[in-house]
């Protein structure tokens, strides 16, 4: 009829073109001839770290060109052949052939976990699933220490916390290169785990400046660790050295010079010389850490002590003087110099022979000496 609008060719054909992909998809699915004897559908589970890329592969052994399809945990089609109906651009086609449908998923999150289904249109249809597991590394690793500064002999508590990981982390402790044992507690919140490990440590002066390391064992991360350096205060360790005579006998009429050295944390603030069980001779000159007797005589025989103290405590070292006749030519097994520890525990910090020993010397490095009754005697409290 005149005046009735007729649809134009391009507009009408455009509507048909819009339905064409869907029609072709339905026709291709309907046109599948049931077959598949001897075909075998295979896949593998996928473990991926949060934020990384997961790749799902649906493969067919002995393929006869049957259609392969991939579905998500909600059974929505991700890919049908090489066509992606799902509007999630994180899914991308890696490979499509008669024997494989391989798809990548970028920026994986925990919400992507679950079973993904590979389907093969055969008679009967085949279906297997692959499981995506998402690992989450700890968000943070922190060491809290009970006391920033400890005193030797004290017990201190350290806590290391690894937050929001999946699965739960394993925390290991090290002091220097030595592994220690802590006590861990696991707290679960939703799908995440927070682990706190407690370490109780008795500290000594040898621990000052030593790192305590908290290390995490987790499949999503390597070499994740944090550390704190111990700060330990300790009372002084004291040594007396003989400057003169050098490796010689202390004879009448000759001079004697001794030096006292003390080291502790904090550094000793008070140091003094005294004579044990007797008054200091008037002719003895004390100048700071040095003691000088310019003209030895037998009345000088005795024990001379150097004491040092700091905020932690007091320590001392003794020098036992035996003055020989001017005609003496043979040295005793141990010379007049001695250095006595304050206790058996402090034997590691001094040398009974008079030879200087480094502050950090081990017990094995200390020399073995024989003691002579004529030159050396232990006094109570030394």
Beta strands, then each sheet from edge to edge (+ up, - down):
strand 1: 40-42
strand 2: 46-49
strand 3: 54-61
strand 4: 68-71
strand 5: 77-80
strand 6: 91-96
strand 7: 100-105
strand 8: 114-120
strand 9: 126-135
strand 10: 140-145
strand 11: 150-151
strand 12: 155-165
strand 13: 170-175
strand 14: 178-180
strand 15: 183-189
strand 16: 192-202
strand 17: 211-218
strand 18: 221-229
strand 19: 232-244
strand 20: 256-265
strand 21: 270-275
strand 22: 284-287
strand 23: 290-293
strand 24: 302-309
strand 25: 314-321
sheet 1: 1+ 3- 7+ 6-
sheet 2: 2+ 9+ 8- 4+ 5-
sheet 3: 10+ 12- 16+ 15-
sheet 4: 11+ 19+ 20- 23+ 22-
sheet 5: 14+ 13- 17+ 18-
sheet 6: 21+ 24- 25+
end
